[in-house]
Amino acid sequence: TTITSSAIWTVRSGKFAARKKEVRASTTYYTTFEGEFTSRSRATGSIRQVAYRAGKRCDTYKVPFTAKRG
C-alpha cells in the first residue's frame, strides 16, 4: 500500500516525525509518521492517516510499526 506518494521524511539524531498533506482524486490525506531508529537496520514508531472527502472523514488512528532492513 502506498502511504504517501511524494513525501520526504527528515531524520535527525535517529528520530523522525512529520505530518504531510496530499490531495489526490478529490480526497485530502494527512499522514503523520513518527518514530526512531533503534539500530542501523531497524526502526519503530507509528503512522496515522486521516482522509477527508465530501465532508466525510476516515481515520486509521495511530498504528504502531517495526521495520527491519534485510
mmCIF file of the N, C-alpha and C atoms, coordinates in Angstrom:
data_MODEL
# 
_entry.id   MODEL 
# 
loop_
_atom_site.group_PDB 
_atom_site.id 
_atom_site.type_symbol 
_atom_site.label_atom_id 
_atom_site.label_alt_id 
_atom_site.label_comp_id 
_atom_site.label_asym_id 
_atom_site.label_entity_id 
_atom_site.label_seq_id 
_atom_site.pdbx_PDB_ins_code 
_atom_site.Cartn_x 
_atom_site.Cartn_y 
_atom_site.Cartn_z 
_atom_site.occupancy 
_atom_site.B_iso_or_equiv 
_atom_site.pdbx_formal_charge 
_atom_site.auth_seq_id 
_atom_site.auth_comp_id 
_atom_site.auth_asym_id 
_atom_site.auth_atom_id 
_atom_site.pdbx_PDB_model_num 
ATOM 1   N N  . THR A 1 1  ? 0.837   -1.178 0.000  1.00 0.00 ? 1  THR A N  1 
ATOM 2   C CA . THR A 1 1  ? 0.000   0.000  0.000  1.00 0.00 ? 1  THR A CA 1 
ATOM 3   C C  . THR A 1 1  ? 0.881   1.239  0.000  1.00 0.00 ? 1  THR A C  1 
ATOM 4   N N  . THR A 1 2  ? 0.563   2.188  -0.820 1.00 0.00 ? 2  THR A N  1 
ATOM 5   C CA . THR A 1 2  ? 1.286   3.451  -0.833 1.00 0.00 ? 2  THR A CA 1 
ATOM 6   C C  . THR A 1 2  ? 0.727   4.347  0.257  1.00 0.00 ? 2  THR A C  1 
ATOM 7   N N  . ILE A 1 3  ? 1.579   4.759  1.171  1.00 0.00 ? 3  ILE A N  1 
ATOM 8   C CA . ILE A 1 3  ? 1.148   5.612  2.269  1.00 0.00 ? 3  ILE A CA 1 
ATOM 9   C C  . ILE A 1 3  ? 1.012   7.044  1.779  1.00 0.00 ? 3  ILE A C  1 
ATOM 10  N N  . THR A 1 4  ? 2.016   7.513  1.119  1.00 0.00 ? 4  THR A N  1 
ATOM 11  C CA . THR A 1 4  ? 2.005   8.835  0.518  1.00 0.00 ? 4  THR A CA 1 
ATOM 12  C C  . THR A 1 4  ? 2.942   8.798  -0.666 1.00 0.00 ? 4  THR A C  1 
ATOM 13  N N  . SER A 1 5  ? 2.529   9.341  -1.758 1.00 0.00 ? 5  SER A N  1 
ATOM 14  C CA . SER A 1 5  ? 3.274   9.131  -2.998 1.00 0.00 ? 5  SER A CA 1 
ATOM 15  C C  . SER A 1 5  ? 4.499   10.012 -3.168 1.00 0.00 ? 5  SER A C  1 
ATOM 16  N N  . SER A 1 6  ? 4.557   11.159 -2.493 1.00 0.00 ? 6  SER A N  1 
ATOM 17  C CA . SER A 1 6  ? 5.663   12.067 -2.775 1.00 0.00 ? 6  SER A CA 1 
ATOM 18  C C  . SER A 1 6  ? 6.308   12.684 -1.539 1.00 0.00 ? 6  SER A C  1 
ATOM 19  N N  . ALA A 1 7  ? 6.129   12.112 -0.388 1.00 0.00 ? 7  ALA A N  1 
ATOM 20  C CA . ALA A 1 7  ? 6.654   12.711 0.838  1.00 0.00 ? 7  ALA A CA 1 
ATOM 21  C C  . ALA A 1 7  ? 8.106   12.316 1.081  1.00 0.00 ? 7  ALA A C  1 
ATOM 22  N N  . ILE A 1 8  ? 8.838   13.247 1.650  1.00 0.00 ? 8  ILE A N  1 
ATOM 23  C CA . ILE A 1 8  ? 10.210  13.004 2.104  1.00 0.00 ? 8  ILE A CA 1 
ATOM 24  C C  . ILE A 1 8  ? 10.210  13.222 3.615  1.00 0.00 ? 8  ILE A C  1 
ATOM 25  N N  . TRP A 1 9  ? 10.773  12.275 4.339  1.00 0.00 ? 9  TRP A N  1 
ATOM 26  C CA . TRP A 1 9  ? 10.770  12.337 5.800  1.00 0.00 ? 9  TRP A CA 1 
ATOM 27  C C  . TRP A 1 9  ? 12.188  12.620 6.275  1.00 0.00 ? 9  TRP A C  1 
ATOM 28  N N  . THR A 1 10 ? 12.363  13.633 7.110  1.00 0.00 ? 10 THR A N  1 
ATOM 29  C CA . THR A 1 10 ? 13.660  14.034 7.618  1.00 0.00 ? 10 THR A CA 1 
ATOM 30  C C  . THR A 1 10 ? 13.988  13.248 8.886  1.00 0.00 ? 10 THR A C  1 
ATOM 31  N N  . VAL A 1 11 ? 15.228  12.759 8.958  1.00 0.00 ? 11 VAL A N  1 
ATOM 32  C CA . VAL A 1 11 ? 15.701  12.036 10.143 1.00 0.00 ? 11 VAL A CA 1 
ATOM 33  C C  . VAL A 1 11 ? 16.749  12.904 10.832 1.00 0.00 ? 11 VAL A C  1 
ATOM 34  N N  . ARG A 1 12 ? 16.547  13.141 12.134 1.00 0.00 ? 12 ARG A N  1 
ATOM 35  C CA . ARG A 1 12 ? 17.513  13.914 12.922 1.00 0.00 ? 12 ARG A CA 1 
ATOM 36  C C  . ARG A 1 12 ? 17.813  13.144 14.196 1.00 0.00 ? 12 ARG A C  1 
ATOM 37  N N  . SER A 1 13 ? 19.077  12.906 14.430 1.00 0.00 ? 13 SER A N  1 
ATOM 38  C CA . SER A 1 13 ? 19.512  12.176 15.624 1.00 0.00 ? 13 SER A CA 1 
ATOM 39  C C  . SER A 1 13 ? 18.800  10.839 15.762 1.00 0.00 ? 13 SER A C  1 
ATOM 40  N N  . GLY A 1 14 ? 18.549  10.203 14.609 1.00 0.00 ? 14 GLY A N  1 
ATOM 41  C CA . GLY A 1 14 ? 17.921  8.887  14.618 1.00 0.00 ? 14 GLY A CA 1 
ATOM 42  C C  . GLY A 1 14 ? 16.414  8.891  14.785 1.00 0.00 ? 14 GLY A C  1 
ATOM 43  N N  . LYS A 1 15 ? 15.802  10.087 14.869 1.00 0.00 ? 15 LYS A N  1 
ATOM 44  C CA . LYS A 1 15 ? 14.354  10.182 15.066 1.00 0.00 ? 15 LYS A CA 1 
ATOM 45  C C  . LYS A 1 15 ? 13.705  10.901 13.889 1.00 0.00 ? 15 LYS A C  1 
ATOM 46  N N  . PHE A 1 16 ? 12.447  10.602 13.665 1.00 0.00 ? 16 PHE A N  1 
ATOM 47  C CA . PHE A 1 16 ? 11.702  11.269 12.597 1.00 0.00 ? 16 PHE A CA 1 
ATOM 48  C C  . PHE A 1 16 ? 10.274  11.519 13.056 1.00 0.00 ? 16 PHE A C  1 
ATOM 49  N N  . ALA A 1 17 ? 9.726   12.632 12.635 1.00 0.00 ? 17 ALA A N  1 
ATOM 50  C CA . ALA A 1 17 ? 8.333   12.976 12.958 1.00 0.00 ? 17 ALA A CA 1 
ATOM 51  C C  . ALA A 1 17 ? 7.902   14.074 11.996 1.00 0.00 ? 17 ALA A C  1 
ATOM 52  N N  . ALA A 1 18 ? 6.796   13.850 11.316 1.00 0.00 ? 18 ALA A N  1 
ATOM 53  C CA . ALA A 1 18 ? 6.290   14.850 10.381 1.00 0.00 ? 18 ALA A CA 1 
ATOM 54  C C  . ALA A 1 18 ? 4.842   14.557 10.049 1.00 0.00 ? 18 ALA A C  1 
ATOM 55  N N  . ARG A 1 19 ? 4.174   15.589 9.596  1.00 0.00 ? 19 ARG A N  1 
ATOM 56  C CA . ARG A 1 19 ? 2.794   15.459 9.116  1.00 0.00 ? 19 ARG A CA 1 
ATOM 57  C C  . ARG A 1 19 ? 2.771   16.021 7.700  1.00 0.00 ? 19 ARG A C  1 
ATOM 58  N N  . LYS A 1 20 ? 2.292   15.248 6.760  1.00 0.00 ? 20 LYS A N  1 
ATOM 59  C CA . LYS A 1 20 ? 2.267   15.650 5.355  1.00 0.00 ? 20 LYS A CA 1 
ATOM 60  C C  . LYS A 1 20 ? 0.833   15.713 4.861  1.00 0.00 ? 20 LYS A C  1 
ATOM 61  N N  . LYS A 1 21 ? 0.574   16.655 3.953  1.00 0.00 ? 21 LYS A N  1 
ATOM 62  C CA . LYS A 1 21 ? -0.746  16.795 3.347  1.00 0.00 ? 21 LYS A CA 1 
ATOM 63  C C  . LYS A 1 21 ? -0.623  16.512 1.854  1.00 0.00 ? 21 LYS A C  1 
ATOM 64  N N  . GLU A 1 22 ? -1.576  15.728 1.340  1.00 0.00 ? 22 GLU A N  1 
ATOM 65  C CA . GLU A 1 22 ? -1.639  15.434 -0.095 1.00 0.00 ? 22 GLU A CA 1 
ATOM 66  C C  . GLU A 1 22 ? -3.093  15.497 -0.535 1.00 0.00 ? 22 GLU A C  1 
ATOM 67  N N  . VAL A 1 23 ? -3.304  15.911 -1.776 1.00 0.00 ? 23 VAL A N  1 
ATOM 68  C CA . VAL A 1 23 ? -4.638  15.894 -2.361 1.00 0.00 ? 23 VAL A CA 1 
ATOM 69  C C  . VAL A 1 23 ? -4.571  15.028 -3.615 1.00 0.00 ? 23 VAL A C  1 
ATOM 70  N N  . ARG A 1 24 ? -5.388  13.971 -3.636 1.00 0.00 ? 24 ARG A N  1 
ATOM 71  C CA . ARG A 1 24 ? -5.459  13.051 -4.782 1.00 0.00 ? 24 ARG A CA 1 
ATOM 72  C C  . ARG A 1 24 ? -6.925  12.699 -5.016 1.00 0.00 ? 24 ARG A C  1 
ATOM 73  N N  . ALA A 1 25 ? -7.357  12.792 -6.249 1.00 0.00 ? 25 ALA A N  1 
ATOM 74  C CA . ALA A 1 25 ? -8.712  12.372 -6.638 1.00 0.00 ? 25 ALA A CA 1 
ATOM 75  C C  . ALA A 1 25 ? -9.784  12.931 -5.698 1.00 0.00 ? 25 ALA A C  1 
ATOM 76  N N  . SER A 1 26 ? -9.758  14.227 -5.477 1.00 0.00 ? 26 SER A N  1 
ATOM 77  C CA . SER A 1 26 ? -10.749 14.918 -4.635 1.00 0.00 ? 26 SER A CA 1 
ATOM 78  C C  . SER A 1 26 ? -10.733 14.485 -3.175 1.00 0.00 ? 26 SER A C  1 
ATOM 79  N N  . THR A 1 27 ? -9.673  13.839 -2.739 1.00 0.00 ? 27 THR A N  1 
ATOM 80  C CA . THR A 1 27 ? -9.529  13.423 -1.343 1.00 0.00 ? 27 THR A CA 1 
ATOM 81  C C  . THR A 1 27 ? -8.280  14.083 -0.764 1.00 0.00 ? 27 THR A C  1 
ATOM 82  N N  . THR A 1 28 ? -8.413  14.644 0.436  1.00 0.00 ? 28 THR A N  1 
ATOM 83  C CA . THR A 1 28 ? -7.274  15.243 1.130  1.00 0.00 ? 28 THR A CA 1 
ATOM 84  C C  . THR A 1 28 ? -6.798  14.267 2.193  1.00 0.00 ? 28 THR A C  1 
ATOM 85  N N  . TYR A 1 29 ? -5.498  13.946 2.146  1.00 0.00 ? 29 TYR A N  1 
ATOM 86  C CA . TYR A 1 29 ? -4.894  12.998 3.088  1.00 0.00 ? 29 TYR A CA 1 
ATOM 87  C C  . TYR A 1 29 ? -3.901  13.732 3.978  1.00 0.00 ? 29 TYR A C  1 
ATOM 88  N N  . TYR A 1 30 ? -3.962  13.454 5.266  1.00 0.00 ? 30 TYR A N  1 
ATOM 89  C CA . TYR A 1 30 ? -2.956  13.912 6.216  1.00 0.00 ? 30 TYR A CA 1 
ATOM 90  C C  . TYR A 1 30 ? -2.296  12.665 6.793  1.00 0.00 ? 30 TYR A C  1 
ATOM 91  N N  . THR A 1 31 ? -0.998  12.558 6.593  1.00 0.00 ? 31 THR A N  1 
ATOM 92  C CA . THR A 1 31 ? -0.252  11.402 7.068  1.00 0.00 ? 31 THR A CA 1 
ATOM 93  C C  . THR A 1 31 ? 0.739   11.854 8.132  1.00 0.00 ? 31 THR A C  1 
ATOM 94  N N  . THR A 1 32 ? 0.668   11.248 9.305  1.00 0.00 ? 32 THR A N  1 
ATOM 95  C CA . THR A 1 32 ? 1.609   11.525 10.386 1.00 0.00 ? 32 THR A CA 1 
ATOM 96  C C  . THR A 1 32 ? 2.465   10.280 10.583 1.00 0.00 ? 32 THR A C  1 
ATOM 97  N N  . PHE A 1 33 ? 3.768   10.473 10.515 1.00 0.00 ? 33 PHE A N  1 
ATOM 98  C CA . PHE A 1 33 ? 4.729   9.383  10.566 1.00 0.00 ? 33 PHE A CA 1 
ATOM 99  C C  . PHE A 1 33 ? 5.776   9.770  11.597 1.00 0.00 ? 33 PHE A C  1 
ATOM 100 N N  . GLU A 1 34 ? 5.957   8.957  12.630 1.00 0.00 ? 34 GLU A N  1 
ATOM 101 C CA . GLU A 1 34 ? 6.927   9.298  13.673 1.00 0.00 ? 34 GLU A CA 1 
ATOM 102 C C  . GLU A 1 34 ? 7.561   8.034  14.240 1.00 0.00 ? 34 GLU A C  1 
ATOM 103 N N  . GLY A 1 35 ? 8.795   8.175  14.677 1.00 0.00 ? 35 GLY A N  1 
ATOM 104 C CA . GLY A 1 35 ? 9.479   7.028  15.260 1.00 0.00 ? 35 GLY A CA 1 
ATOM 105 C C  . GLY A 1 35 ? 10.959  7.292  15.398 1.00 0.00 ? 35 GLY A C  1 
ATOM 106 N N  . GLU A 1 36 ? 11.697  6.194  15.536 1.00 0.00 ? 36 GLU A N  1 
ATOM 107 C CA . GLU A 1 36 ? 13.147  6.305  15.693 1.00 0.00 ? 36 GLU A CA 1 
ATOM 108 C C  . GLU A 1 36 ? 13.825  5.034  15.222 1.00 0.00 ? 36 GLU A C  1 
ATOM 109 N N  . PHE A 1 37 ? 15.063  5.184  14.845 1.00 0.00 ? 37 PHE A N  1 
ATOM 110 C CA . PHE A 1 37 ? 15.879  4.023  14.504 1.00 0.00 ? 37 PHE A CA 1 
ATOM 111 C C  . PHE A 1 37 ? 16.442  3.448  15.797 1.00 0.00 ? 37 PHE A C  1 
ATOM 112 N N  . THR A 1 38 ? 16.197  2.172  16.023 1.00 0.00 ? 38 THR A N  1 
ATOM 113 C CA . THR A 1 38 ? 16.685  1.524  17.234 1.00 0.00 ? 38 THR A CA 1 
ATOM 114 C C  . THR A 1 38 ? 18.012  0.816  16.986 1.00 0.00 ? 38 THR A C  1 
ATOM 115 N N  . SER A 1 39 ? 18.386  0.671  15.716 1.00 0.00 ? 39 SER A N  1 
ATOM 116 C CA . SER A 1 39 ? 19.694  0.148  15.312 1.00 0.00 ? 39 SER A CA 1 
ATOM 117 C C  . SER A 1 39 ? 19.910  0.596  13.870 1.00 0.00 ? 39 SER A C  1 
ATOM 118 N N  . ARG A 1 40 ? 21.011  0.168  13.264 1.00 0.00 ? 40 ARG A N  1 
ATOM 119 C CA . ARG A 1 40 ? 21.279  0.552  11.870 1.00 0.00 ? 40 ARG A CA 1 
ATOM 120 C C  . ARG A 1 40 ? 20.279  -0.049 10.896 1.00 0.00 ? 40 ARG A C  1 
ATOM 121 N N  . SER A 1 41 ? 19.619  -1.119 11.288 1.00 0.00 ? 41 SER A N  1 
ATOM 122 C CA . SER A 1 41 ? 18.715  -1.799 10.354 1.00 0.00 ? 41 SER A CA 1 
ATOM 123 C C  . SER A 1 41 ? 17.275  -1.927 10.854 1.00 0.00 ? 41 SER A C  1 
ATOM 124 N N  . ARG A 1 42 ? 16.925  -1.260 11.953 1.00 0.00 ? 42 ARG A N  1 
ATOM 125 C CA . ARG A 1 42 ? 15.571  -1.410 12.498 1.00 0.00 ? 42 ARG A CA 1 
ATOM 126 C C  . ARG A 1 42 ? 15.026  -0.051 12.957 1.00 0.00 ? 42 ARG A C  1 
ATOM 127 N N  . ALA A 1 43 ? 13.746  0.168  12.654 1.00 0.00 ? 43 ALA A N  1 
ATOM 128 C CA . ALA A 1 43 ? 13.060  1.382  13.102 1.00 0.00 ? 43 ALA A CA 1 
ATOM 129 C C  . ALA A 1 43 ? 11.715  0.995  13.701 1.00 0.00 ? 43 ALA A C  1 
ATOM 130 N N  . THR A 1 44 ? 11.286  1.754  14.683 1.00 0.00 ? 44 THR A N  1 
ATOM 131 C CA . THR A 1 44 ? 9.966   1.546  15.281 1.00 0.00 ? 44 THR A CA 1 
ATOM 132 C C  . THR A 1 44 ? 9.265   2.899  15.366 1.00 0.00 ? 44 THR A C  1 
ATOM 133 N N  . GLY A 1 45 ? 7.948   2.854  15.402 1.00 0.00 ? 45 GLY A N  1 
ATOM 134 C CA . GLY A 1 45 ? 7.206   4.098  15.502 1.00 0.00 ? 45 GLY A CA 1 
ATOM 135 C C  . GLY A 1 45 ? 5.737   3.884  15.246 1.00 0.00 ? 45 GLY A C  1 
ATOM 136 N N  . SER A 1 46 ? 5.102   4.933  14.741 1.00 0.00 ? 46 SER A N  1 
ATOM 137 C CA . SER A 1 46 ? 3.677   4.838  14.423 1.00 0.00 ? 46 SER A CA 1 
ATOM 138 C C  . SER A 1 46 ? 3.368   5.670  13.188 1.00 0.00 ? 46 SER A C  1 
ATOM 139 N N  . ILE A 1 47 ? 2.277   5.304  12.546 1.00 0.00 ? 47 ILE A N  1 
ATOM 140 C CA . ILE A 1 47 ? 1.793   6.032  11.386 1.00 0.00 ? 47 ILE A CA 1 
ATOM 141 C C  . ILE A 1 47 ? 0.289   6.214  11.550 1.00 0.00 ? 47 ILE A C  1 
ATOM 142 N N  . ARG A 1 48 ? -0.188  7.352  11.090 1.00 0.00 ? 48 ARG A N  1 
ATOM 143 C CA . ARG A 1 48 ? -1.623  7.633  11.152 1.00 0.00 ? 48 ARG A CA 1 
ATOM 144 C C  . ARG A 1 48 ? -2.006  8.381  9.884  1.00 0.00 ? 48 ARG A C  1 
ATOM 145 N N  . GLN A 1 49 ? -3.108  7.994  9.292  1.00 0.00 ? 49 GLN A N  1 
ATOM 146 C CA . GLN A 1 49 ? -3.577  8.687  8.097  1.00 0.00 ? 49 GLN A CA 1 
ATOM 147 C C  . GLN A 1 49 ? -5.051  9.036  8.268  1.00 0.00 ? 49 GLN A C  1 
ATOM 148 N N  . VAL A 1 50 ? -5.355  10.297 7.995  1.00 0.00 ? 50 VAL A N  1 
ATOM 149 C CA . VAL A 1 50 ? -6.731  10.786 8.041  1.00 0.00 ? 50 VAL A CA 1 
ATOM 150 C C  . VAL A 1 50 ? -7.067  11.304 6.647  1.00 0.00 ? 50 VAL A C  1 
ATOM 151 N N  . ALA A 1 51 ? -8.174  10.849 6.100  1.00 0.00 ? 51 ALA A N  1 
ATOM 152 C CA . ALA A 1 51 ? -8.601  11.252 4.765  1.00 0.00 ? 51 ALA A CA 1 
ATOM 153 C C  . ALA A 1 51 ? -9.948  11.968 4.858  1.00 0.00 ? 51 ALA A C  1 
ATOM 154 N N  . TYR A 1 52 ? -10.095 13.032 4.075  1.00 0.00 ? 52 TYR A N  1 
ATOM 155 C CA . TYR A 1 52 ? -11.341 13.786 4.011  1.00 0.00 ? 52 TYR A CA 1 
ATOM 156 C C  . TYR A 1 52 ? -11.827 13.829 2.574  1.00 0.00 ? 52 TYR A C  1 
ATOM 157 N N  . ARG A 1 53 ? -13.090 13.492 2.389  1.00 0.00 ? 53 ARG A N  1 
ATOM 158 C CA . ARG A 1 53 ? -13.693 13.549 1.057  1.00 0.00 ? 53 ARG A CA 1 
ATOM 159 C C  . ARG A 1 53 ? -15.198 13.786 1.213  1.00 0.00 ? 53 ARG A C  1 
ATOM 160 N N  . ALA A 1 54 ? -15.698 14.778 0.509  1.00 0.00 ? 54 ALA A N  1 
ATOM 161 C CA . ALA A 1 54 ? -17.125 15.096 0.505  1.00 0.00 ? 54 ALA A CA 1 
ATOM 162 C C  . ALA A 1 54 ? -17.701 15.199 1.919  1.00 0.00 ? 54 ALA A C  1 
ATOM 163 N N  . GLY A 1 55 ? -16.944 15.856 2.807  1.00 0.00 ? 55 GLY A N  1 
ATOM 164 C CA . GLY A 1 55 ? -17.426 16.052 4.163  1.00 0.00 ? 55 GLY A CA 1 
ATOM 165 C C  . GLY A 1 55 ? -17.311 14.843 5.077  1.00 0.00 ? 55 GLY A C  1 
ATOM 166 N N  . LYS A 1 56 ? -16.782 13.757 4.589  1.00 0.00 ? 56 LYS A N  1 
ATOM 167 C CA . LYS A 1 56 ? -16.606 12.535 5.395  1.00 0.00 ? 56 LYS A CA 1 
ATOM 168 C C  . LYS A 1 56 ? -15.149 12.410 5.825  1.00 0.00 ? 56 LYS A C  1 
ATOM 169 N N  . ARG A 1 57 ? -14.934 11.749 6.952  1.00 0.00 ? 57 ARG A N  1 
ATOM 170 C CA . ARG A 1 57 ? -13.591 11.557 7.498  1.00 0.00 ? 57 ARG A CA 1 
ATOM 171 C C  . ARG A 1 57 ? -13.327 10.073 7.704  1.00 0.00 ? 57 ARG A C  1 
ATOM 172 N N  . CYS A 1 58 ? -12.149 9.627  7.313  1.00 0.00 ? 58 CYS A N  1 
ATOM 173 C CA . CYS A 1 58 ? -11.706 8.252  7.549  1.00 0.00 ? 58 CYS A CA 1 
ATOM 174 C C  . CYS A 1 58 ? -10.365 8.335  8.275  1.00 0.00 ? 58 CYS A C  1 
ATOM 175 N N  . ASP A 1 59 ? -10.252 7.700  9.433  1.00 0.00 ? 59 ASP A N  1 
ATOM 176 C CA . ASP A 1 59 ? -9.070  7.816  10.282 1.00 0.00 ? 59 ASP A CA 1 
ATOM 177 C C  . ASP A 1 59 ? -8.556  6.428  10.658 1.00 0.00 ? 59 ASP A C  1 
ATOM 178 N N  . THR A 1 60 ? -7.282  6.191  10.431 1.00 0.00 ? 60 THR A N  1 
ATOM 179 C CA . THR A 1 60 ? -6.688  4.906  10.822 1.00 0.00 ? 60 THR A CA 1 
ATOM 180 C C  . THR A 1 60 ? -6.326  4.888  12.301 1.00 0.00 ? 60 THR A C  1 
ATOM 181 N N  . TYR A 1 61 ? -6.294  6.066  12.942 1.00 0.00 ? 61 TYR A N  1 
ATOM 182 C CA . TYR A 1 61 ? -5.734  6.241  14.280 1.00 0.00 ? 61 TYR A CA 1 
ATOM 183 C C  . TYR A 1 61 ? -4.269  5.818  14.245 1.00 0.00 ? 61 TYR A C  1 
ATOM 184 N N  . LYS A 1 62 ? -3.580  5.867  15.346 1.00 0.00 ? 62 LYS A N  1 
ATOM 185 C CA . LYS A 1 62 ? -2.162  5.518  15.365 1.00 0.00 ? 62 LYS A CA 1 
ATOM 186 C C  . LYS A 1 62 ? -1.974  4.010  15.222 1.00 0.00 ? 62 LYS A C  1 
ATOM 187 N N  . VAL A 1 63 ? -1.170  3.637  14.253 1.00 0.00 ? 63 VAL A N  1 
ATOM 188 C CA . VAL A 1 63 ? -0.857  2.224  14.033 1.00 0.00 ? 63 VAL A CA 1 
ATOM 189 C C  . VAL A 1 63 ? 0.641   2.039  14.281 1.00 0.00 ? 63 VAL A C  1 
ATOM 190 N N  . PRO A 1 64 ? 1.015   1.247  15.290 1.00 0.00 ? 64 PRO A N  1 
ATOM 191 C CA . PRO A 1 64 ? 2.441   1.035  15.556 1.00 0.00 ? 64 PRO A CA 1 
ATOM 192 C C  . PRO A 1 64 ? 3.079   0.155  14.487 1.00 0.00 ? 64 PRO A C  1 
ATOM 193 N N  . PHE A 1 65 ? 4.381   0.364  14.256 1.00 0.00 ? 65 PHE A N  1 
ATOM 194 C CA . PHE A 1 65 ? 5.090   -0.464 13.288 1.00 0.00 ? 65 PHE A CA 1 
ATOM 195 C C  . PHE A 1 65 ? 6.516   -0.720 13.756 1.00 0.00 ? 65 PHE A C  1 
ATOM 196 N N  . THR A 1 66 ? 7.076   -1.779 13.235 1.00 0.00 ? 66 THR A N  1 
ATOM 197 C CA . THR A 1 66 ? 8.501   -2.082 13.338 1.00 0.00 ? 66 THR A CA 1 
ATOM 198 C C  . THR A 1 66 ? 8.963   -2.451 11.947 1.00 0.00 ? 66 THR A C  1 
ATOM 199 N N  . ALA A 1 67 ? 10.012  -1.817 11.477 1.00 0.00 ? 67 ALA A N  1 
ATOM 200 C CA . ALA A 1 67 ? 10.541  -2.096 10.143 1.00 0.00 ? 67 ALA A CA 1 
ATOM 201 C C  . ALA A 1 67 ? 11.977  -2.570 10.277 1.00 0.00 ? 67 ALA A C  1 
ATOM 202 N N  . LYS A 1 68 ? 12.323  -3.577 9.495  1.00 0.00 ? 68 LYS A N  1 
ATOM 203 C CA . LYS A 1 68 ? 13.674  -4.138 9.531  1.00 0.00 ? 68 LYS A CA 1 
ATOM 204 C C  . LYS A 1 68 ? 14.199  -4.245 8.109  1.00 0.00 ? 68 LYS A C  1 
ATOM 205 N N  . ARG A 1 69 ? 15.398  -3.759 7.883  1.00 0.00 ? 69 ARG A N  1 
ATOM 206 C CA . ARG A 1 69 ? 16.024  -3.847 6.565  1.00 0.00 ? 69 ARG A CA 1 
ATOM 207 C C  . ARG A 1 69 ? 16.736  -5.185 6.439  1.00 0.00 ? 69 ARG A C  1 
ATOM 208 N N  . GLY A 1 70 ? 16.584  -5.764 5.267  1.00 0.00 ? 70 GLY A N  1 
ATOM 209 C CA . GLY A 1 70 ? 17.315  -7.012 5.005  1.00 0.00 ? 70 GLY A CA 1 
ATOM 210 C C  . GLY A 1 70 ? 16.570  -8.211 5.188  1.00 0.00 ? 70 GLY A C  1 
# 
